[in-house]
Amino acid sequence: MNETKDCNGNVLKDGDNIQLIKDLQVKGSSLHLKSGHVIKKIRITDNPEEVEAKEGKTTIVLKTCFIKKRK
């Protein structure tokens, strides 16, 4: 099984907090996420290059190359 890693190579697990390293526009939504935004309690997906997160009432999928693990 492949491990899900952030942009710095840190292993991510369910429930981790992450921080965005780039401004992102969410497809199909008017939601804009700024660099430095913290997202709590992520979920690992079957794809090691993606994680799921909730932002408000919306569930979004983020590429791991745009996030770093928050200590």
Biopython code that builds the backbone (N, CA, C, O; Angstrom):
import numpy as np
from Bio.PDB.StructureBuilder import StructureBuilder

atoms = [
    (1, "MET", "N", (0.848, -1.186, 0.000)),
    (1, "MET", "CA", (0.000, 0.000, 0.000)),
    (1, "MET", "C", (0.891, 1.247, 0.000)),
    (1, "MET", "O", (1.856, 1.331, 0.759)),
    (2, "ASN", "N", (0.558, 2.196, -0.847)),
    (2, "ASN", "CA", (1.328, 3.433, -0.939)),
    (2, "ASN", "C", (0.947, 4.381, 0.187)),
    (2, "ASN", "O", (-0.222, 4.486, 0.559)),
    (3, "GLU", "N", (1.947, 5.070, 0.726)),
    (3, "GLU", "CA", (1.691, 6.050, 1.774)),
    (3, "GLU", "C", (1.350, 7.385, 1.130)),
    (3, "GLU", "O", (1.873, 7.725, 0.069)),
    (4, "THR", "N", (0.475, 8.133, 1.774)),
    (4, "THR", "CA", (0.138, 9.472, 1.323)),
    (4, "THR", "C", (1.103, 10.439, 1.982)),
    (4, "THR", "O", (1.216, 10.476, 3.207)),
    (5, "LYS", "N", (1.808, 11.232, 1.157)),
    (5, "LYS", "CA", (2.806, 12.163, 1.680)),
    (5, "LYS", "C", (2.508, 13.578, 1.205)),
    (5, "LYS", "O", (1.961, 13.775, 0.121)),
    (6, "ASP", "N", (2.872, 14.565, 2.026)),
    (6, "ASP", "CA", (2.695, 15.966, 1.648)),
    (6, "ASP", "C", (3.837, 16.416, 0.741)),
    (6, "ASP", "O", (4.667, 15.601, 0.339)),
    (7, "CYS", "N", (3.885, 17.705, 0.418)),
    (7, "CYS", "CA", (4.905, 18.226, -0.500)),
    (7, "CYS", "C", (6.315, 18.108, 0.059)),
    (7, "CYS", "O", (7.274, 18.112, -0.713)),
    (8, "ASN", "N", (6.473, 18.004, 1.370)),
    (8, "ASN", "CA", (7.794, 17.885, 1.992)),
    (8, "ASN", "C", (8.189, 16.442, 2.278)),
    (8, "ASN", "O", (9.282, 16.195, 2.786)),
    (9, "GLY", "N", (7.318, 15.483, 1.961)),
    (9, "GLY", "CA", (7.627, 14.075, 2.184)),
    (9, "GLY", "C", (7.170, 13.532, 3.519)),
    (9, "GLY", "O", (7.486, 12.391, 3.856)),
    (10, "ASN", "N", (6.426, 14.326, 4.300)),
    (10, "ASN", "CA", (5.900, 13.853, 5.582)),
    (10, "ASN", "C", (4.689, 12.957, 5.333)),
    (10, "ASN", "O", (3.849, 13.267, 4.487)),
    (11, "VAL", "N", (4.598, 11.856, 6.062)),
    (11, "VAL", "CA", (3.484, 10.922, 5.911)),
    (11, "VAL", "C", (2.224, 11.522, 6.545)),
    (11, "VAL", "O", (2.256, 12.011, 7.675)),
    (12, "LEU", "N", (1.115, 11.475, 5.799)),
    (12, "LEU", "CA", (-0.173, 11.980, 6.287)),
    (12, "LEU", "C", (-1.053, 10.817, 6.731)),
    (12, "LEU", "O", (-1.011, 9.736, 6.144)),
    (13, "LYS", "N", (-1.853, 11.050, 7.779)),
    (13, "LYS", "CA", (-2.792, 10.063, 8.298)),
    (13, "LYS", "C", (-4.159, 10.704, 8.434)),
    (13, "LYS", "O", (-4.280, 11.929, 8.399)),
    (14, "ASP", "N", (-5.191, 9.881, 8.589)),
    (14, "ASP", "CA", (-6.535, 10.402, 8.850)),
    (14, "ASP", "C", (-6.526, 11.262, 10.103)),
    (14, "ASP", "O", (-5.933, 10.890, 11.115)),
    (15, "GLY", "N", (-7.187, 12.416, 10.032)),
    (15, "GLY", "CA", (-7.299, 13.289, 11.191)),
    (15, "GLY", "C", (-6.195, 14.320, 11.316)),
    (15, "GLY", "O", (-6.245, 15.156, 12.218)),
    (16, "ASP", "N", (-5.189, 14.288, 10.433)),
    (16, "ASP", "CA", (-4.108, 15.285, 10.477)),
    (16, "ASP", "C", (-4.628, 16.664, 10.076)),
    (16, "ASP", "O", (-5.645, 16.791, 9.395)),
    (17, "ASN", "N", (-3.903, 17.692, 10.516)),
    (17, "ASN", "CA", (-4.173, 19.062, 10.093)),
    (17, "ASN", "C", (-3.152, 19.424, 9.026)),
    (17, "ASN", "O", (-1.980, 19.061, 9.126)),
    (18, "ILE", "N", (-3.606, 20.142, 8.002)),
    (18, "ILE", "CA", (-2.722, 20.527, 6.906)),
    (18, "ILE", "C", (-2.802, 22.024, 6.667)),
    (18, "ILE", "O", (-3.721, 22.696, 7.135)),
    (19, "GLN", "N", (-1.826, 22.531, 5.930)),
    (19, "GLN", "CA", (-1.779, 23.935, 5.562)),
    (19, "GLN", "C", (-1.521, 24.018, 4.062)),
    (19, "GLN", "O", (-0.704, 23.267, 3.530)),
    (20, "LEU", "N", (-2.214, 24.929, 3.377)),
    (20, "LEU", "CA", (-2.027, 25.097, 1.939)),
    (20, "LEU", "C", (-0.764, 25.897, 1.662)),
    (20, "LEU", "O", (-0.443, 26.833, 2.395)),
    (21, "ILE", "N", (-0.049, 25.529, 0.603)),
    (21, "ILE", "CA", (1.167, 26.255, 0.243)),
    (21, "ILE", "C", (0.957, 27.109, -1.006)),
    (21, "ILE", "O", (1.888, 27.771, -1.464)),
    (22, "LYS", "N", (-0.269, 27.100, -1.565)),
    (22, "LYS", "CA", (-0.564, 27.839, -2.782)),
    (22, "LYS", "C", (-2.027, 28.259, -2.759)),
    (22, "LYS", "O", (-2.870, 27.536, -2.226)),
    (23, "ASP", "N", (-2.343, 29.432, -3.338)),
    (23, "ASP", "CA", (-3.732, 29.849, -3.487)),
    (23, "ASP", "C", (-4.432, 28.887, -4.450)),
    (23, "ASP", "O", (-3.896, 28.566, -5.510)),
    (24, "LEU", "N", (-5.629, 28.429, -4.077)),
    (24, "LEU", "CA", (-6.358, 27.471, -4.909)),
    (24, "LEU", "C", (-7.783, 27.937, -5.149)),
    (24, "LEU", "O", (-8.429, 28.480, -4.253)),
    (25, "GLN", "N", (-8.270, 27.719, -6.366)),
    (25, "GLN", "CA", (-9.669, 27.933, -6.734)),
    (25, "GLN", "C", (-10.298, 26.553, -6.816)),
    (25, "GLN", "O", (-9.789, 25.690, -7.532)),
    (26, "VAL", "N", (-11.388, 26.325, -6.103)),
    (26, "VAL", "CA", (-12.046, 25.025, -6.095)),
    (26, "VAL", "C", (-12.933, 24.929, -7.330)),
    (26, "VAL", "O", (-13.798, 25.777, -7.551)),
    (27, "LYS", "N", (-12.712, 23.888, -8.135)),
    (27, "LYS", "CA", (-13.489, 23.705, -9.365)),
    (27, "LYS", "C", (-14.961, 23.491, -9.031)),
    (27, "LYS", "O", (-15.299, 22.790, -8.077)),
    (28, "GLY", "N", (-15.828, 24.102, -9.827)),
    (28, "GLY", "CA", (-17.264, 23.937, -9.646)),
    (28, "GLY", "C", (-17.814, 24.699, -8.460)),
    (28, "GLY", "O", (-18.941, 24.447, -8.032)),
    (29, "SER", "N", (-17.041, 25.625, -7.924)),
    (29, "SER", "CA", (-17.461, 26.378, -6.750)),
    (29, "SER", "C", (-16.861, 27.779, -6.812)),
    (29, "SER", "O", (-15.898, 28.022, -7.539)),
    (30, "SER", "N", (-17.437, 28.685, -6.050)),
    (30, "SER", "CA", (-16.878, 30.041, -5.974)),
    (30, "SER", "C", (-15.883, 30.141, -4.811)),
    (30, "SER", "O", (-15.447, 31.235, -4.452)),
    (31, "LEU", "N", (-15.535, 29.007, -4.234)),
    (31, "LEU", "CA", (-14.654, 28.963, -3.074)),
    (31, "LEU", "C", (-13.196, 29.208, -3.474)),
    (31, "LEU", "O", (-12.676, 28.538, -4.366)),
    (32, "HIS", "N", (-12.536, 30.170, -2.814)),
    (32, "HIS", "CA", (-11.117, 30.461, -3.007)),
    (32, "HIS", "C", (-10.405, 30.148, -1.698)),
    (32, "HIS", "O", (-10.812, 30.634, -0.643)),
    (33, "LEU", "N", (-9.361, 29.352, -1.750)),
    (33, "LEU", "CA", (-8.567, 29.026, -0.575)),
    (33, "LEU", "C", (-7.214, 29.701, -0.711)),
    (33, "LEU", "O", (-6.527, 29.520, -1.716)),
    (34, "LYS", "N", (-6.829, 30.471, 0.287)),
    (34, "LYS", "CA", (-5.585, 31.234, 0.250)),
    (34, "LYS", "C", (-4.424, 30.412, 0.791)),
    (34, "LYS", "O", (-4.610, 29.488, 1.582)),
    (35, "SER", "N", (-3.233, 30.765, 0.352)),
    (35, "SER", "CA", (-2.017, 30.150, 0.853)),
    (35, "SER", "C", (-1.918, 30.381, 2.355)),
    (35, "SER", "O", (-2.173, 31.489, 2.827)),
    (36, "GLY", "N", (-1.550, 29.349, 3.112)),
    (36, "GLY", "CA", (-1.457, 29.454, 4.558)),
    (36, "GLY", "C", (-2.723, 29.035, 5.285)),
    (36, "GLY", "O", (-2.719, 28.920, 6.511)),
    (37, "HIS", "N", (-3.816, 28.801, 4.547)),
    (37, "HIS", "CA", (-5.084, 28.377, 5.148)),
    (37, "HIS", "C", (-4.917, 26.996, 5.784)),
    (37, "HIS", "O", (-4.351, 26.093, 5.168)),
    (38, "VAL", "N", (-5.405, 26.834, 7.003)),
    (38, "VAL", "CA", (-5.292, 25.565, 7.725)),
    (38, "VAL", "C", (-6.601, 24.795, 7.604)),
    (38, "VAL", "O", (-7.680, 25.349, 7.812)),
    (39, "ILE", "N", (-6.496, 23.519, 7.266)),
    (39, "ILE", "CA", (-7.653, 22.626, 7.188)),
    (39, "ILE", "C", (-7.429, 21.510, 8.192)),
    (39, "ILE", "O", (-6.361, 20.899, 8.232)),
    (40, "LYS", "N", (-8.452, 21.249, 9.005)),
    (40, "LYS", "CA", (-8.331, 20.259, 10.068)),
    (40, "LYS", "C", (-9.027, 18.959, 9.701)),
    (40, "LYS", "O", (-9.996, 18.948, 8.942)),
    (41, "LYS", "N", (-8.524, 17.877, 10.243)),
    (41, "LYS", "CA", (-9.125, 16.547, 10.161)),
    (41, "LYS", "C", (-9.343, 16.078, 8.718)),
    (41, "LYS", "O", (-10.480, 15.930, 8.269)),
    (42, "ILE", "N", (-8.252, 15.849, 8.008)),
    (42, "ILE", "CA", (-8.345, 15.337, 6.651)),
    (42, "ILE", "C", (-8.657, 13.846, 6.664)),
    (42, "ILE", "O", (-8.538, 13.178, 7.691)),
    (43, "ARG", "N", (-9.058, 13.341, 5.505)),
    (43, "ARG", "CA", (-9.277, 11.908, 5.314)),
    (43, "ARG", "C", (-8.414, 11.449, 4.147)),
    (43, "ARG", "O", (-8.332, 12.118, 3.117)),
    (44, "ILE", "N", (-7.781, 10.315, 4.322)),
    (44, "ILE", "CA", (-6.943, 9.730, 3.282)),
    (44, "ILE", "C", (-7.842, 9.000, 2.287)),
    (44, "ILE", "O", (-8.790, 8.324, 2.688)),
    (45, "THR", "N", (-7.551, 9.133, 0.988)),
    (45, "THR", "CA", (-8.320, 8.457, -0.058)),
    (45, "THR", "C", (-7.534, 7.260, -0.586)),
    (45, "THR", "O", (-6.413, 7.002, -0.148)),
    (46, "ASP", "N", (-8.128, 6.537, -1.523)),
    (46, "ASP", "CA", (-7.441, 5.395, -2.141)),
    (46, "ASP", "C", (-6.257, 5.853, -2.992)),
    (46, "ASP", "O", (-5.289, 5.114, -3.166)),
    (47, "ASN", "N", (-6.340, 7.066, -3.517)),
    (47, "ASN", "CA", (-5.272, 7.627, -4.334)),
    (47, "ASN", "C", (-4.249, 8.306, -3.417)),
    (47, "ASN", "O", (-4.619, 9.230, -2.692)),
    (48, "PRO", "N", (-2.977, 7.885, -3.421)),
    (48, "PRO", "CA", (-1.989, 8.485, -2.519)),
    (48, "PRO", "C", (-1.625, 9.933, -2.859)),
    (48, "PRO", "O", (-0.913, 10.582, -2.091)),
    (49, "GLU", "N", (-2.100, 10.448, -3.992)),
    (49, "GLU", "CA", (-1.823, 11.833, -4.373)),
    (49, "GLU", "C", (-2.959, 12.782, -4.014)),
    (49, "GLU", "O", (-2.905, 13.960, -4.368)),
    (50, "GLU", "N", (-3.990, 12.295, -3.317)),
    (50, "GLU", "CA", (-5.143, 13.125, -2.968)),
    (50, "GLU", "C", (-5.589, 12.875, -1.528)),
    (50, "GLU", "O", (-5.430, 11.777, -0.994)),
    (51, "VAL", "N", (-6.156, 13.926, -0.908)),
    (51, "VAL", "CA", (-6.785, 13.810, 0.406)),
    (51, "VAL", "C", (-8.138, 14.506, 0.342)),
    (51, "VAL", "O", (-8.333, 15.423, -0.457)),
    (52, "GLU", "N", (-9.072, 14.069, 1.185)),
    (52, "GLU", "CA", (-10.383, 14.700, 1.300)),
    (52, "GLU", "C", (-10.414, 15.574, 2.536)),
    (52, "GLU", "O", (-9.804, 15.252, 3.556)),
    (53, "ALA", "N", (-11.134, 16.690, 2.436)),
    (53, "ALA", "CA", (-11.272, 17.591, 3.574)),
    (53, "ALA", "C", (-12.621, 18.280, 3.503)),
    (53, "ALA", "O", (-13.219, 18.382, 2.432)),
    (54, "LYS", "N", (-13.096, 18.749, 4.643)),
    (54, "LYS", "CA", (-14.333, 19.527, 4.690)),
    (54, "LYS", "C", (-13.977, 20.986, 4.891)),
    (54, "LYS", "O", (-13.196, 21.330, 5.779)),
    (55, "GLU", "N", (-14.549, 21.834, 4.072)),
    (55, "GLU", "CA", (-14.393, 23.278, 4.209)),
    (55, "GLU", "C", (-15.801, 23.844, 4.298)),
    (55, "GLU", "O", (-16.502, 23.973, 3.294)),
    (56, "GLY", "N", (-16.201, 24.179, 5.519)),
    (56, "GLY", "CA", (-17.600, 24.552, 5.742)),
    (56, "GLY", "C", (-18.445, 23.307, 5.592)),
    (56, "GLY", "O", (-18.191, 22.296, 6.246)),
    (57, "LYS", "N", (-19.459, 23.375, 4.723)),
    (57, "LYS", "CA", (-20.306, 22.210, 4.470)),
    (57, "LYS", "C", (-19.879, 21.461, 3.210)),
    (57, "LYS", "O", (-20.492, 20.457, 2.850)),
    (58, "THR", "N", (-18.852, 21.933, 2.550)),
    (58, "THR", "CA", (-18.397, 21.363, 1.290)),
    (58, "THR", "C", (-17.248, 20.384, 1.518)),
    (58, "THR", "O", (-16.308, 20.685, 2.254)),
    (59, "THR", "N", (-17.324, 19.218, 0.888)),
    (59, "THR", "CA", (-16.219, 18.266, 0.909)),
    (59, "THR", "C", (-15.395, 18.501, -0.343)),
    (59, "THR", "O", (-15.924, 18.504, -1.455)),
    (60, "ILE", "N", (-14.085, 18.699, -0.157)),
    (60, "ILE", "CA", (-13.192, 18.965, -1.283)),
    (60, "ILE", "C", (-12.077, 17.928, -1.313)),
    (60, "ILE", "O", (-11.735, 17.336, -0.289)),
    (61, "VAL", "N", (-11.522, 17.719, -2.490)),
    (61, "VAL", "CA", (-10.385, 16.824, -2.672)),
    (61, "VAL", "C", (-9.188, 17.686, -3.045)),
    (61, "VAL", "O", (-9.252, 18.476, -3.987)),
    (62, "LEU", "N", (-8.099, 17.533, -2.302)),
    (62, "LEU", "CA", (-6.900, 18.339, -2.529)),
    (62, "LEU", "C", (-5.744, 17.460, -2.978)),
    (62, "LEU", "O", (-5.576, 16.346, -2.481)),
    (63, "LYS", "N", (-4.954, 17.954, -3.910)),
    (63, "LYS", "CA", (-3.732, 17.273, -4.337)),
    (63, "LYS", "C", (-2.676, 17.464, -3.255)),
    (63, "LYS", "O", (-2.558, 18.550, -2.689)),
    (64, "THR", "N", (-1.917, 16.427, -2.968)),
    (64, "THR", "CA", (-0.911, 16.492, -1.903)),
    (64, "THR", "C", (0.258, 17.403, -2.256)),
    (64, "THR", "O", (0.996, 17.813, -1.360)),
    (65, "CYS", "N", (0.451, 17.731, -3.530)),
    (65, "CYS", "CA", (1.562, 18.615, -3.909)),
    (65, "CYS", "C", (1.296, 20.065, -3.495)),
    (65, "CYS", "O", (2.209, 20.889, -3.563)),
    (66, "PHE", "N", (0.064, 20.404, -3.066)),
    (66, "PHE", "CA", (-0.286, 21.761, -2.661)),
    (66, "PHE", "C", (-0.450, 21.917, -1.149)),
    (66, "PHE", "O", (-0.861, 22.977, -0.678)),
    (67, "ILE", "N", (-0.130, 20.865, -0.382)),
    (67, "ILE", "CA", (-0.340, 20.924, 1.066)),
    (67, "ILE", "C", (0.897, 20.500, 1.820)),
    (67, "ILE", "O", (1.748, 19.778, 1.301)),
    (68, "LYS", "N", (0.985, 20.968, 3.074)),
    (68, "LYS", "CA", (2.035, 20.487, 3.962)),
    (68, "LYS", "C", (1.398, 20.176, 5.315)),
    (68, "LYS", "O", (0.412, 20.798, 5.709)),
    (69, "LYS", "N", (1.974, 19.209, 6.013)),
    (69, "LYS", "CA", (1.455, 18.785, 7.300)),
    (69, "LYS", "C", (1.694, 19.876, 8.337)),
    (69, "LYS", "O", (2.776, 20.459, 8.405)),
    (70, "ARG", "N", (0.690, 20.139, 9.125)),
    (70, "ARG", "CA", (0.766, 21.135, 10.195)),
    (70, "ARG", "C", (1.104, 20.404, 11.486)),
    (70, "ARG", "O", (0.424, 19.441, 11.843)),
    (71, "LYS", "N", (2.124, 20.835, 12.178)),
    (71, "LYS", "CA", (2.542, 20.185, 13.421)),
    (71, "LYS", "C", (1.632, 20.548, 14.562)),
    (71, "LYS", "O", (1.838, 20.088, 15.686)),
]
sb = StructureBuilder()
sb.init_structure("model")
sb.init_model(0)
sb.init_chain("A")
sb.init_seg("    ")
for serial, (resi, resn, name, xyz) in enumerate(atoms, 1):
    if name == "N":
        sb.init_residue(resn, " ", resi, " ")
    sb.init_atom(name, np.array(xyz, "f"), 0.0, 1.0, " ", f" {name:<3s}", serial, name[0])
structure = sb.get_structure()
